[in-house]
Amino acid sequence: MINIRMNELQILEPLIKWRILDLKTLKRESSYQSGYVSFCKKILRLEKLGIVKKAIDKFTGIKYVFLSALGKKYVAGSESYECIAEGHERHDLISVYLLRYFQDYSRVNHCLVEQEIKQDKKFRSKDQIIPDGLIEVKTINEEVKNISLEVELTRKSKDRIKKKYEQYLNDKNIDMTFWFFASQSVLNSYQKYFKELHGKEVNKFVYFLICENKLLDLKVMNI
């Protein structure tokens, strides 16, 4: 039996929604009242107990934490909660912080992470694609639109790209897809495949190049 107090677990509750956060953001989201040093000590204790795991940003050295399988049991308390898989920390981190960036826009109603999308009835069909994130926005005409987020850090096989591309083209639940790439070469390869598959320009896709050492330094590459 782990010796842990309820107020220690409560500071991790923002991870149920966001899955992975840096310590300063986690402290702010948890409304922890004491100082930052005290907060870090509590996180370190939870890490030693195996409740959370850490990921260190390779560019900035910033520490991020996410729930372990044990943390899922004690904090999330739900079988539907998905722990971050080993090796996917960087990908999921970028997905989460992009969603958090977009949630501040006035016409954004909701921002959903992958596990929340899977719980939506609209996305439960057998061949339904599950994006890395979903943004629900209200247009100036008061229409509700769904924008999916795809984070691509490495080059995938042509067959995988083709399948994903066609799924998005035919998906009636998604109105537009924002593709985020960590390198120009990966972006170029995707665009090349897209043009081969569909000769004319597709207004459903918008491409961004992200600067990984400045996570939210976004440049629109092609609209």
N, CA, C and O of each residue as an XYZ file, in Angstrom:
892
protein
N       0.843     -1.195      0.000
C       0.000      0.000      0.000
C       0.880      1.248      0.000
O       1.782      1.371      0.829
N       0.623      2.169     -0.923
C       1.413      3.389     -1.027
C       0.933      4.410     -0.006
O      -0.266      4.658      0.123
N       1.875      4.995      0.714
C       1.555      6.030      1.697
C       1.500      7.380      0.980
O       2.528      8.021      0.760
N       0.296      7.797      0.624
C       0.146      9.034     -0.121
C      -1.119      9.750      0.325
O      -2.155      9.124      0.552
N      -1.023     11.073      0.449
C      -2.150     11.867      0.918
C      -2.988     12.351     -0.255
O      -2.475     12.558     -1.354
N      -4.294     12.530     -0.007
C      -5.222     12.927     -1.050
C      -4.852     14.277     -1.650
O      -4.987     14.468     -2.858
N      -4.384     15.224     -0.822
C      -4.047     16.556     -1.355
C      -2.841     16.503     -2.294
O      -2.660     17.386     -3.132
N      -2.023     15.466     -2.149
C      -0.903     15.293     -3.074
C      -1.401     14.824     -4.436
O      -0.893     15.252     -5.473
N      -2.388     13.951     -4.427
C      -2.951     13.469     -5.682
C      -3.739     14.554     -6.400
O      -3.789     14.579     -7.630
N      -4.353     15.447     -5.638
C      -5.187     16.499     -6.231
C      -4.384     17.439     -7.121
O      -4.930     17.987     -8.079
N      -3.120     17.634     -6.832
C      -2.325     18.545     -7.658
C      -2.058     17.963     -9.050
O      -1.596     18.664     -9.951
N      -2.358     16.666     -9.209
C      -2.155     16.012    -10.502
C      -3.422     15.973    -11.351
O      -3.381     15.506    -12.489
N      -4.532     16.448    -10.828
C      -5.801     16.344    -11.546
C      -5.808     17.004    -12.931
O      -6.495     16.502    -13.821
N      -5.074     18.110    -13.158
C      -5.033     18.667    -14.524
C      -4.491     17.689    -15.564
O      -4.760     17.849    -16.755
N      -3.733     16.684    -15.136
C      -3.190     15.695    -16.066
C      -4.267     14.744    -16.587
O      -4.054     14.062    -17.589
N      -5.418     14.691    -15.919
C      -6.520     13.864    -16.416
C      -6.989     14.412    -17.764
O      -7.277     13.651    -18.688
N      -7.061     15.733    -17.864
C      -7.463     16.373    -19.110
C      -6.289     16.480    -20.086
O      -6.398     16.057    -21.237
N      -5.152     17.052    -19.622
C      -4.086     17.452    -20.539
C      -2.981     16.415    -20.716
O      -2.171     16.526    -21.637
N      -2.939     15.407    -19.841
C      -2.032     14.260    -19.983
C      -0.566     14.562    -19.705
O       0.078     13.782    -19.003
N      -0.010     15.645    -20.214
C       1.392     15.973    -19.961
C       1.541     17.491    -19.879
O       1.085     18.219    -20.761
N       2.193     17.963    -18.797
C       2.339     19.407    -18.571
C       3.694     19.696    -17.939
O       4.263     18.847    -17.253
N       4.207     20.907    -18.176
C       5.405     21.338    -17.457
C       5.006     21.702    -16.035
O       3.825     21.904    -15.755
N       5.974     21.788    -15.140
C       5.677     21.953    -13.718
C       5.000     23.286    -13.407
O       4.085     23.330    -12.585
N       5.430     24.366    -14.046
C       4.822     25.670    -13.766
C       3.360     25.709    -14.201
O       2.506     26.253    -13.501
N       3.087     25.130    -15.355
C       1.699     25.086    -15.828
C       0.858     24.186    -14.943
O      -0.281     24.526    -14.621
N       1.397     23.048    -14.547
C       0.673     22.127    -13.672
C       0.356     22.799    -12.338
O      -0.752     22.658    -11.821
N       1.313     23.521    -11.785
C       1.077     24.235    -10.522
C      -0.051     25.246    -10.681
O      -0.940     25.335     -9.834
N      -0.008     26.007    -11.770
C      -1.040     27.025    -12.006
C      -2.412     26.390    -12.218
O      -3.411     26.879    -11.690
N      -2.463     25.315    -12.980
C      -3.743     24.661    -13.271
C      -4.323     23.967    -12.044
O      -5.539     23.814    -11.928
N      -3.462     23.552    -11.140
C      -3.923     22.836     -9.944
C      -4.303     23.773     -8.811
O      -4.838     23.329     -7.795
N      -4.032     25.062     -8.971
C      -4.334     26.076     -7.937
C      -3.616     25.780     -6.622
O      -4.121     26.079     -5.541
N      -2.443     25.195     -6.736
C      -1.627     24.928     -5.543
C      -1.220     26.247     -4.908
O      -0.705     27.129     -5.595
N      -1.440     26.394     -3.610
C      -1.304     27.685     -2.949
C       0.102     28.014     -2.447
O       0.462     29.186     -2.343
N       0.883     27.010     -2.140
C       2.227     27.271     -1.602
C       3.203     27.602     -2.727
O       2.803     27.735     -3.884
N       4.479     27.733     -2.385
C       5.483     28.154     -3.352
C       5.864     27.088     -4.361
O       5.505     25.917     -4.235
N       6.612     27.539     -5.377
C       7.001     26.654     -6.469
C       7.971     25.571     -5.996
O       7.873     24.424     -6.432
N       8.898     25.920     -5.116
C       9.868     24.935     -4.617
C       9.148     23.820     -3.871
O       9.465     22.642     -4.035
N       8.174     24.203     -3.049
C       7.389     23.221     -2.305
C       6.625     22.308     -3.268
O       6.534     21.099     -3.054
N       6.087     22.899     -4.318
C       5.353     22.131     -5.324
C       6.268     21.117     -6.006
O       5.898     19.955     -6.177
N       7.456     21.558     -6.391
C       8.414     20.667     -7.055
C       8.811     19.503     -6.161
O       9.010     18.390     -6.648
N       8.926     19.741     -4.874
C       9.259     18.666     -3.937
C       8.154     17.618     -3.887
O       8.422     16.420     -3.795
N       6.903     18.088     -3.948
C       5.778     17.151     -3.941
C       5.769     16.319     -5.227
O       5.517     15.114     -5.197
N       6.042     16.970     -6.342
C       6.087     16.244     -7.615
C       7.211     15.217     -7.602
O       7.037     14.099     -8.088
N       8.359     15.588     -7.050
C       9.489     14.668     -6.969
C       9.137     13.452     -6.119
O       9.510     12.328     -6.456
N       8.421     13.672     -5.020
C       7.973     12.559     -4.169
C       7.023     11.643     -4.942
O       7.131     10.419     -4.857
N       6.100     12.233     -5.691
C       5.151     11.445     -6.484
C       5.873     10.673     -7.594
O       5.471      9.572     -7.971
N       6.930     11.270     -8.095
C       7.739     10.598     -9.109
C       8.451      9.386     -8.511
O       8.495      8.320     -9.124
N       9.002      9.554     -7.323
C       9.692      8.451     -6.649
C       8.735      7.324     -6.282
O       9.121      6.156     -6.242
N       7.474      7.689     -6.014
C       6.459      6.688     -5.689
C       5.925      5.987     -6.938
O       5.179      5.013     -6.836
N       6.305      6.476     -8.100
C       5.868      5.862     -9.346
C       4.507      6.323     -9.828
O       3.919      5.692    -10.706
N       3.991      7.424     -9.266
C       2.681      7.952     -9.667
C       2.795      8.728    -10.979
O       1.903      8.662    -11.826
N       3.889      9.459    -11.142
C       4.127     10.205    -12.377
C       5.480      9.822    -12.960
O       6.366      9.338    -12.256
N       5.616     10.050    -14.254
C       6.887      9.913    -14.934
C       7.289     11.281    -15.471
O       6.461     12.186    -15.564
N       8.551     11.426    -15.819
C       9.022     12.717    -16.308
C       9.541     12.609    -17.736
O       9.955     11.543    -18.192
N       9.505     13.739    -18.421
C      10.124     13.886    -19.740
C      10.835     15.226    -19.734
O      10.258     16.238    -19.338
N      12.088     15.236    -20.171
C      12.875     16.469    -20.209
C      12.966     16.956    -21.649
O      13.392     16.213    -22.534
N      12.568     18.200    -21.885
C      12.640     18.770    -23.227
C      14.101     18.842    -23.675
O      14.944     19.405    -22.976
N      14.393     18.271    -24.840
C      15.782     18.176    -25.305
C      16.344     19.519    -25.740
O      17.560     19.663    -25.864
N      15.482     20.508    -25.976
C      15.945     21.828    -26.403
C      16.086     22.803    -25.239
O      17.044     23.574    -25.183
N      15.132     22.768    -24.310
C      15.093     23.770    -23.243
C      15.477     23.237    -21.869
O      15.805     24.013    -20.972
N      15.438     21.915    -21.699
C      15.709     21.331    -20.391
C      14.525     21.405    -19.451
O      14.645     21.026    -18.286
N      13.376     21.887    -19.927
C      12.176     21.992    -19.092
C      11.644     20.593    -18.791
O      11.620     19.713    -19.651
N      11.224     20.421    -17.550
C      10.702     19.127    -17.111
C       9.186     19.074    -17.264
O       8.473     20.004    -16.888
N       8.713     17.966    -17.825
C       7.281     17.722    -17.976
C       6.946     16.431    -17.232
O       7.789     15.542    -17.110
N       5.719     16.331    -16.739
C       5.316     15.109    -16.037
C       3.996     14.591    -16.611
O       3.182     15.355    -17.130
N       3.807     13.284    -16.506
C       2.577     12.643    -16.969
C       2.309     11.437    -16.078
O       3.216     10.932    -15.416
N       1.075     10.983    -16.065
C       0.687      9.892    -15.186
C       1.248      8.556    -15.661
O       1.257      8.260    -16.856
N       1.711      7.765    -14.717
C       2.127      6.389    -14.993
C       0.892      5.490    -14.919
O      -0.214      5.969    -14.669
N       1.080      4.198    -15.136
C      -0.036      3.255    -14.993
C      -0.568      3.283    -13.563
O      -1.775      3.176    -13.344
N       0.335      3.429    -12.589
C      -0.081      3.532    -11.189
C      -0.815      4.851    -10.953
O      -1.791      4.901    -10.205
N      -0.343      5.909    -11.591
C      -1.008      7.207    -11.479
C      -2.399      7.175    -12.076
O      -3.317      7.813    -11.561
N      -2.556      6.437    -13.159
C      -3.880      6.262    -13.759
C      -4.847      5.675    -12.738
O      -5.990      6.121    -12.635
N      -4.398      4.688    -11.991
C      -5.229      4.028    -11.000
C      -5.623      4.980     -9.871
O      -6.783      5.009     -9.460
N      -4.665      5.754     -9.372
C      -4.909      6.594     -8.202
C      -5.513      7.959     -8.552
O      -6.249      8.532     -7.748
N      -5.210      8.479     -9.738
C      -5.630      9.841    -10.077
C      -6.775      9.859    -11.090
O      -7.807     10.485    -10.850
N      -6.594      9.175    -12.219
C      -7.614      9.203    -13.270
C      -8.832      8.363    -12.891
O      -9.973      8.771    -13.106
N      -8.570      7.185    -12.323
C      -9.659      6.329    -11.860
C     -10.600      5.880    -12.952
O     -11.774      5.617    -12.691
N     -10.096      5.787    -14.186
C     -10.947      5.395    -15.304
C     -10.165      4.503    -16.256
O      -9.016      4.791    -16.590
N     -10.796      3.424    -16.685
C     -10.152      2.511    -17.616
C      -9.961      3.149    -18.992
O      -9.085      2.737    -19.753
N     -10.781      4.154    -19.313
C     -10.686      4.797    -20.618
C      -9.496      5.753    -20.720
O      -9.113      6.166    -21.814
N      -8.917      6.100    -19.565
C      -7.750      6.989    -19.586
C      -6.566      6.255    -20.208
O      -6.290      5.106    -19.866
N      -5.870      6.926    -21.123
C      -4.737      6.311    -21.804
C      -3.428      6.955    -21.354
O      -3.220      8.153    -21.543
N      -2.566      6.167    -20.769
C      -1.248      6.668    -20.372
C      -0.405      6.912    -21.625
O      -0.602      6.265    -22.653
N       0.511      7.832    -21.527
C       1.386      8.144    -22.658
C       2.370      6.997    -22.852
O       3.057      6.586    -21.917
N       2.428      6.491    -24.069
C       3.309      5.365    -24.371
C       4.769      5.807    -24.411
O       5.083      6.934    -24.795
N       5.639      4.908    -24.013
C       7.073      5.206    -24.030
C       7.520      5.531    -25.462
O       7.201      4.804    -26.403
N       8.248      6.610    -25.606
C       8.707      7.041    -26.913
C       7.778      8.021    -27.597
O       8.133      8.598    -28.625
N       6.582      8.221    -27.037
C       5.598      9.133    -27.624
C       5.493     10.444    -26.834
O       4.632     11.276    -27.121
N       6.359     10.621    -25.853
C       6.244     11.789    -24.986
C       6.332     13.101    -25.775
O       5.538     14.017    -25.557
N       7.293     13.182    -26.682
C       7.505     14.417    -27.448
C       6.300     14.728    -28.344
O       5.845     15.870    -28.417
N       5.806     13.721    -29.005
C       4.654     13.879    -29.891
C       3.429     14.353    -29.116
O       2.760     15.303    -29.521
N       3.140     13.685    -27.995
C       1.957     14.035    -27.212
C       2.104     15.392    -26.549
O       1.124     16.120    -26.387
N       3.320     15.733    -26.166
C       3.592     17.045    -25.579
C       3.256     18.163    -26.566
O       2.599     19.141    -26.209
N       3.709     18.010    -27.797
C       3.440     19.025    -28.822
C       1.943     19.118    -29.110
O       1.400     20.214    -29.247
N       1.281     17.966    -29.200
C      -0.161     17.958    -29.453
C      -0.917     18.712    -28.371
O      -1.809     19.506    -28.670
N      -0.565     18.467    -27.126
C      -1.246     19.112    -25.998
C      -1.013     20.616    -26.003
O      -1.947     21.390    -25.796
N       0.223     21.032    -26.238
C       0.509     22.462    -26.161
C      -0.044     23.226    -27.361
O      -0.315     24.422    -27.254
N      -0.211     22.572    -28.475
C      -0.908     23.203    -29.595
C      -2.373     23.421    -29.253
O      -2.928     24.482    -29.541
N      -2.999     22.432    -28.646
C      -4.398     22.570    -28.235
C      -4.555     23.685    -27.208
O      -5.501     24.470    -27.272
N      -3.634     23.749    -26.276
C      -3.696     24.794    -25.251
C      -3.490     26.183    -25.871
O      -4.037     27.172    -25.384
N      -2.718     26.245    -26.919
C      -2.510     27.498    -27.640
C      -3.816     27.956    -28.304
O      -4.194     29.124    -28.209
N      -4.491     27.029    -28.969
C      -5.711     27.381    -29.695
C      -6.898     27.651    -28.779
O      -7.814     28.377    -29.165
N      -6.902     27.089    -27.587
C      -8.064     27.253    -26.711
C      -8.278     28.695    -26.261
O      -9.361     29.045    -25.793
N      -7.256     29.526    -26.401
C      -7.381     30.923    -25.987
C      -8.084     31.802    -27.015
O      -8.398     32.958    -26.732
N      -8.331     31.264    -28.203
C      -9.024     32.048    -29.221
C     -10.514     32.149    -28.890
O     -11.128     31.184    -28.436
N     -11.082     33.331    -29.123
C     -12.446     33.619    -28.676
C     -13.502     32.730    -29.326
O     -14.524     32.441    -28.703
N     -13.280     32.290    -30.561
C     -14.280     31.486    -31.253
C     -14.076     29.989    -31.081
O     -14.761     29.191    -31.721
N     -13.153     29.609    -30.234
C     -12.938     28.186    -29.950
C     -13.843     27.766    -28.797
O     -13.763     28.309    -27.696
N     -14.707     26.785    -29.072
C     -15.620     26.284    -28.040
C     -14.967     25.228    -27.158
O     -15.046     25.285    -25.931
N     -14.321     24.267    -27.806
C     -13.714     23.152    -27.078
C     -12.427     22.714    -27.751
O     -12.267     22.843    -28.965
N     -11.505     22.193    -26.940
C     -10.285     21.553    -27.441
C     -10.209     20.165    -26.816
O     -10.192     20.033    -25.592
N     -10.163     19.147    -27.639
C     -10.179     17.778    -27.148
C      -8.875     17.067    -27.468
O      -8.381     17.134    -28.594
N      -8.318     16.385    -26.471
C      -7.144     15.554    -26.701
C      -7.602     14.206    -27.250
O      -8.795     13.905    -27.266
N      -6.655     13.411    -27.694
C      -6.978     12.161    -28.402
C      -7.912     11.256    -27.619
O      -8.867     10.725    -28.185
N      -7.659     11.065    -26.326
C      -8.479     10.133    -25.555
C      -9.914     10.635    -25.397
O     -10.840      9.832    -25.285
N     -10.105     11.956    -25.387
C     -11.458     12.508    -25.314
C     -12.201     12.313    -26.633
O     -13.409     12.079    -26.645
N     -11.472     12.410    -27.738
C     -12.078     12.202    -29.056
C     -12.601     10.769    -29.167
O     -13.684     10.537    -29.704
N     -11.835      9.823    -28.663
C     -12.220      8.412    -28.740
C     -13.510      8.125    -27.978
O     -14.219      7.169    -28.295
N     -13.816      8.945    -26.978
C     -15.021      8.747    -26.174
C     -16.261      9.357    -26.826
O     -17.383      9.103    -26.389
N     -16.058     10.157    -27.863
C     -17.168     10.779    -28.585
C     -17.816      9.747    -29.508
O     -17.122      9.067    -30.264
N     -19.130      9.629    -29.450
C     -19.850      8.625    -30.250
C     -19.611      8.788    -31.748
O     -19.609      7.802    -32.486
N     -19.411     10.018    -32.199
C     -19.210     10.263    -33.633
C     -17.935      9.613    -34.150
O     -17.801      9.379    -35.351
N     -16.991      9.318    -33.245
C     -15.678      8.823    -33.659
C     -15.454      7.361    -33.271
O     -14.317      6.929    -33.078
N     -16.540      6.611    -33.161
C     -16.415      5.222    -32.721
C     -16.614      4.192    -33.821
O     -16.562      2.991    -33.559
N     -16.839      4.641    -35.040
C     -17.019      3.677    -36.120
C     -15.696      2.974    -36.419
O     -14.626      3.468    -36.063
N     -15.778      1.834    -37.065
C     -14.620      0.962    -37.257
C     -13.471      1.649    -37.997
O     -12.314      1.528    -37.593
N     -13.779      2.357    -39.062
C     -12.740      2.962    -39.897
C     -12.542      4.454    -39.612
O     -11.912      5.164    -40.396
N     -13.082      4.919    -38.492
C     -12.981      6.334    -38.155
C     -11.550      6.711    -37.767
O     -10.947      6.056    -36.917
N     -11.019      7.736    -38.369
C      -9.688      8.198    -37.993
C      -9.771      8.994    -36.702
O     -10.715      9.755    -36.491
N      -8.781      8.815    -35.841
C      -8.720      9.560    -34.576
C      -7.543     10.530    -34.654
O      -6.390     10.100    -34.653
N      -7.819     11.829    -34.720
C      -6.724     12.799    -34.824
C      -5.976     12.966    -33.510
O      -6.401     12.458    -32.473
N      -4.851     13.687    -33.564
C      -4.070     13.959    -32.355
C      -4.765     14.976    -31.457
O      -4.506     15.027    -30.255
N      -5.637     15.775    -32.033
C      -6.398     16.763    -31.275
C      -7.567     17.240    -32.107
O      -7.569     17.084    -33.328
N      -8.562     17.822    -31.455
C      -9.740     18.325    -32.165
C     -10.152     19.661    -31.565
O     -10.242     19.815    -30.346
N     -10.402     20.626    -32.452
C     -10.831     21.959    -32.028
C     -12.223     22.217    -32.590
O     -12.442     22.110    -33.797
N     -13.151     22.553    -31.719
C     -14.490     22.933    -32.165
C     -14.582     24.452    -32.160
O     -14.397     25.087    -31.122
N     -14.869     25.033    -33.319
C     -14.908     26.494    -33.440
C     -16.268     26.943    -33.951
O     -17.003     26.175    -34.572
N     -16.588     28.214    -33.674
C     -17.806     28.827    -34.179
C     -17.410     29.893    -35.191
O     -16.645     30.803    -34.870
N     -17.923     29.786    -36.403
C     -17.570     30.723    -37.458
C     -18.319     32.047    -37.268
O     -19.177     32.164    -36.392
N     -17.987     33.032    -38.092
C     -18.665     34.328    -38.009
C     -20.134     34.194    -38.405
O     -20.948     35.065    -38.096
N     -20.467     33.104    -39.086
C     -21.860     32.824    -39.445
C     -22.554     31.961    -38.398
O     -23.661     31.466    -38.609
N     -21.868     31.790    -37.246
C     -22.399     31.015    -36.118
C     -22.536     29.527    -36.432
O     -23.319     28.826    -35.790
N     -21.780     29.045    -37.412
C     -21.739     27.610    -37.694
C     -20.658     26.963    -36.833
O     -19.618     27.569    -36.572
N     -20.903     25.752    -36.400
C     -19.915     25.012    -35.612
C     -19.116     24.110    -36.549
O     -19.688     23.312    -37.293
N     -17.788     24.243    -36.507
C     -16.895     23.469    -37.362
C     -15.877     22.712    -36.510
O     -15.465     23.180    -35.448
N     -15.484     21.544    -36.990
C     -14.463     20.742    -36.306
C     -13.155     20.772    -37.087
O     -13.118     20.449    -38.274
N     -12.089     21.163    -36.408
C     -10.750     21.183    -37.001
C      -9.887     20.149    -36.292
O      -9.713     20.206    -35.075
N      -9.356     19.214    -37.047
C      -8.490     18.199    -36.451
C      -7.034     18.641    -36.525
O      -6.647     19.398    -37.415
N      -6.226     18.156    -35.572
C      -4.793     18.430    -35.533
C      -4.022     17.138    -35.748
O      -4.322     16.114    -35.135
N      -3.034     17.195    -36.619
C      -2.134     16.064    -36.836
C      -0.697     16.547    -36.666
O      -0.263     17.477    -37.345
N       0.025     15.918    -35.769
C       1.426     16.256    -35.514
C       2.305     15.179    -36.122
O       2.233     14.015    -35.730
N       3.129     15.567    -37.074
C       3.996     14.617    -37.776
C       5.461     15.008    -37.548
O       5.952     15.979    -38.123
N       6.140     14.246    -36.709
C       7.540     14.547    -36.384
C       8.509     13.767    -37.264
O       9.653     14.179    -37.458
N       8.048     12.641    -37.793
C       8.909     11.801    -38.640
C       8.175     11.423    -39.916
O       6.947     11.493    -39.982
N       8.920     11.029    -40.908
C       8.337     10.635    -42.192
C       7.728      9.243    -42.084
O       8.384      8.306    -41.627
N       6.479      9.110    -42.504
C       5.784      7.824    -42.504
C       5.854      7.215    -43.898
O       6.277      7.862    -44.857
N       5.432      5.960    -43.990
C       5.413      5.292    -45.301
C       4.338      5.918    -46.178
O       3.362      6.488    -45.690
N       4.541      5.798    -47.478
C       3.584      6.377    -48.422
C       2.192      5.787    -48.233
O       1.197      6.503    -48.346
N       2.110      4.486    -47.944
C       0.813      3.832    -47.762
C       0.073      4.390    -46.543
O      -1.138      4.604    -46.593
N       0.809      4.627    -45.443
C       0.188      5.180    -44.241
C      -0.298      6.602    -44.487
O      -1.383      6.981    -44.047
N       0.511      7.385    -45.190
C       0.116      8.760    -45.501
C      -1.123      8.760    -46.388
O      -2.055      9.531    -46.160
N      -1.131      7.899    -47.394
C      -2.257      7.812    -48.323
C      -3.536      7.459    -47.577
O      -4.577      8.074    -47.807
N      -3.466      6.474    -46.687
C      -4.651      6.047    -45.952
C      -5.191      7.183    -45.086
O      -6.396      7.437    -45.068
N      -4.302      7.859    -44.375
C      -4.734      8.952    -43.504
C      -5.327     10.093    -44.312
O      -6.346     10.674    -43.938
N      -4.681     10.405    -45.418
C      -5.123     11.474    -46.308
C      -6.544     11.190    -46.809
O      -7.408     12.066    -46.759
N      -6.779      9.982    -47.285
C      -8.092      9.632    -47.823
C      -9.154      9.592    -46.732
O     -10.306      9.956    -46.970
N      -8.771      9.151    -45.534
C      -9.720      9.141    -44.423
C     -10.200     10.556    -44.099
O     -11.388     10.785    -43.871
N      -9.266     11.487    -44.082
C      -9.644     12.870    -43.790
C     -10.487     13.480    -44.907
O     -11.425     14.230    -44.639
N     -10.162     13.167    -46.129
C     -10.937     13.693    -47.249
C     -12.392     13.250    -47.182
O     -13.293     14.011    -47.535
N     -12.623     12.029    -46.734
C     -13.964     11.448    -46.724
C     -14.688     11.581    -45.392
O     -15.847     11.185    -45.273
N     -14.008     12.140    -44.383
C     -14.598     12.219    -43.046
C     -15.574     13.392    -42.939
O     -15.180     14.551    -43.069
N     -16.833     13.085    -42.703
C     -17.858     14.121    -42.605
C     -17.903     14.773    -41.226
O     -18.567     15.794    -41.048
N     -17.202     14.193    -40.245
C     -17.167     14.766    -38.900
C     -16.099     15.850    -38.762
O     -16.097     16.612    -37.796
N     -15.190     15.909    -39.743
C     -14.074     16.854    -39.678
C     -14.127     17.787    -40.877
O     -14.157     17.338    -42.023
N     -14.138     19.079    -40.610
C     -14.279     20.078    -41.670
C     -12.934     20.540    -42.225
O     -12.844     20.943    -43.385
N     -11.905     20.483    -41.410
C     -10.577     20.930    -41.838
C      -9.522     20.239    -40.980
O      -9.774     19.893    -39.826
N      -8.342     20.044    -41.556
C      -7.235     19.442    -40.808
C      -6.027     20.359    -40.843
O      -5.607     20.815    -41.907
N      -5.471     20.627    -39.659
C      -4.212     21.358    -39.530
C      -3.100     20.327    -39.349
O      -3.101     19.563    -38.383
N      -2.151     20.314    -40.288
C      -1.008     19.400    -40.207
C       0.206     20.176    -39.682
O       0.549     21.229    -40.219
N       0.847     19.662    -38.645
C       2.018     20.306    -38.058
C       3.252     19.417    -38.259
O       3.246     18.234    -37.919
N       4.292     20.009    -38.811
C       5.511     19.266    -39.128
C       6.704     19.864    -38.403
O       6.799     21.079    -38.226
N       7.620     18.982    -37.983
C       8.797     19.432    -37.244
C       9.973     19.738    -38.157
O      10.962     20.322    -37.715
N       9.879     19.350    -39.428
C      10.977     19.635    -40.352
C      10.431     19.909    -41.743
O       9.367     19.418    -42.120
N      11.179     20.701    -42.493
C      10.781     21.046    -43.854
C      10.741     19.813    -44.742
O       9.868     19.698    -45.602
N      11.686     18.882    -44.545
C      11.753     17.694    -45.400
C      10.523     16.800    -45.219
O      10.001     16.254    -46.192
N      10.061     16.652    -43.972
C       8.866     15.843    -43.725
C       7.643     16.524    -44.332
O       6.804     15.867    -44.949
N       7.544     17.833    -44.158
C       6.435     18.592    -44.758
C       6.431     18.407    -46.276
O       5.384     18.157    -46.874
N       7.600     18.531    -46.892
C       7.702     18.412    -48.359
C       7.262     17.037    -48.837
O       6.595     16.914    -49.865
N       7.638     16.000    -48.089
C       7.284     14.640    -48.507
C       5.778     14.425    -48.436
O       5.204     13.780    -49.313
N       5.139     14.951    -47.413
C       3.680     14.823    -47.296
C       2.990     15.571    -48.418
O       2.066     15.047    -49.040
N       3.430     16.794    -48.681
C       2.812     17.576    -49.747
C       2.977     16.894    -51.105
O       2.074     16.925    -51.941
N       4.130     16.286    -51.308
C       4.377     15.574    -52.551
C       3.396     14.422    -52.718
O       2.826     14.241    -53.794
N       3.198     13.639    -51.656
C       2.263     12.529    -51.712
C       0.835     13.017    -51.912
O       0.065     12.415    -52.661
N       0.481     14.121    -51.232
C      -0.868     14.660    -51.363
C      -1.158     15.057    -52.804
O      -2.249     14.809    -53.319
N      -0.173     15.678    -53.453
C      -0.369     16.112    -54.837
C      -0.475     14.930    -55.790
O      -1.204     14.983    -56.781
N       0.257     13.866    -55.484
C       0.175     12.666    -56.304
C      -1.205     12.010    -56.182
O      -1.745     11.480    -57.153
N      -1.758     12.059    -54.977
C      -3.042     11.423    -54.724
C      -4.218     12.270    -55.197
O      -5.271     11.751    -55.568
N      -4.017     13.565    -55.174
C      -5.117     14.467    -55.509
C      -4.524     15.675    -56.214
O      -3.963     16.561    -55.570
N      -4.645     15.711    -57.518
C      -3.957     16.714    -58.324
C      -4.245     18.160    -57.977
O      -3.327     18.978    -57.922
N      -5.504     18.486    -57.742
C      -5.833     19.887    -57.474
C      -5.709     20.200    -55.985
O      -5.678     19.301    -55.145
N      -5.641     21.469    -55.687
C      -5.471     21.917    -54.300
C      -6.691     21.552    -53.475
O      -7.824     21.671    -53.941
N      -6.457     21.107    -52.249
C      -7.538     20.711    -51.351
C      -7.661     21.747    -50.232
O      -6.726     21.952    -49.458
N      -8.810     22.387    -50.157
C      -9.006     23.446    -49.164
C      -9.214     22.915    -47.751
O      -9.287     23.687    -46.796
N      -9.309     21.613    -47.625
C      -9.556     21.015    -46.312
C      -8.283     20.922    -45.471
O      -8.360     20.677    -44.267
N      -7.121     21.114    -46.083
C      -5.856     20.936    -45.380
C      -5.077     22.244    -45.283
O      -5.016     23.018    -46.239
N      -4.485     22.478    -44.117
C      -3.587     23.612    -43.896
C      -2.309     23.064    -43.281
O      -2.367     22.254    -42.356
N      -1.154     23.496    -43.784
C       0.128     22.959    -43.332
C       0.915     23.998    -42.542
O       0.997     25.164    -42.931
N       1.489     23.560    -41.433
C       2.306     24.422    -40.591
C       3.672     23.773    -40.368
O       3.793     22.550    -40.300
N       4.680     24.608    -40.257
C       6.000     24.144    -39.841
C       6.254     24.700    -38.457
O       6.207     25.914    -38.257
N       6.525     23.821    -37.493
C       6.758     24.278    -36.117
C       8.237     24.237    -35.799
O       8.963     23.344    -36.238
N       8.665     25.209    -35.034
C      10.042     25.267    -34.559
C      10.073     24.559    -33.213
O       9.553     25.084    -32.228
N      10.671     23.379    -33.155
C      10.590     22.551    -31.950
C      11.216     23.193    -30.717
O      10.763     22.946    -29.599
N      12.249     24.015    -30.902
C      12.862     24.624    -29.719
C      12.104     25.868    -29.262
O      12.426     26.463    -28.234
N      11.093     26.251    -30.041
C      10.148     27.300    -29.627
C       8.773     26.746    -29.968
O       8.201     27.050    -31.015
N       8.269     25.942    -29.078
C       7.168     25.029    -29.361
C       6.015     25.657    -30.136
O       5.448     25.016    -31.021
N       5.667     26.876    -29.824
C       4.507     27.484    -30.454
C       4.887     28.586    -31.433
O       4.070     29.457    -31.734
N       6.102     28.558    -31.926
C       6.533     29.512    -32.947
C       6.128     28.955    -34.299
O       6.907     28.264    -34.954
N       4.891     29.262    -34.719
C       4.310     28.636    -35.891
C       4.412     29.533    -37.107
O       4.214     30.744    -37.021
N       4.725     28.921    -38.246
C       4.722     29.640    -39.515
C       3.816     28.903    -40.482
O       3.969     27.699    -40.691
N       2.890     29.611    -41.063
C       2.036     28.990    -42.072
C       2.867     28.774    -43.322
O       3.449     29.713    -43.866
N       2.917     27.535    -43.772
C       3.749     27.211    -44.937
C       2.922     27.151    -46.220
O       3.406     27.527    -47.287
N       1.684     26.682    -46.121
C       0.877     26.540    -47.332
C      -0.591     26.495    -46.960
O      -0.977     25.677    -46.125
N      -1.409     27.326    -47.535
C      -2.846     27.333    -47.238
C      -3.601     27.061    -48.529
O      -4.832     27.020    -48.527
